[in-house]
């Protein structure tokens, strides 16, 4: 974290970031299994790496813990959520993100399905 110029308050969240990301990966791997219509639901450690690559690209732009949680949520949604094709799966991962954010970062998150055409999950911290 020092290599990417994060502030000291941000570097204290490193263990929570790793734990939460690995838990998202583990849950996705166990719950979002590939089927003939969802053959691309294959998750591997490269997905975990993509989350951290996105976090490190923000480097000095993150100033506090809340921004870090927002960035982490964005990266998890980008890597895992964007692959999902079923509204049920999208809502499931939104619910998991809510629980994991409260568990690992002690932040209250509100997720809900949008009423827009894309059926996305809106996350509010």
Secondary structure, DSSP 8 states (H G I E B T S, - for coil): -GGGT--HHHHTTHHHHHHHHHHHHHHHHHHS---GGGTT----HHHHHHHHHHHHHTGGG--SHHHHHHHHHHHHHHHTGGG---HHHHHHHHHHHHHHHHHHH----EEEE-SSTT--EEEE-
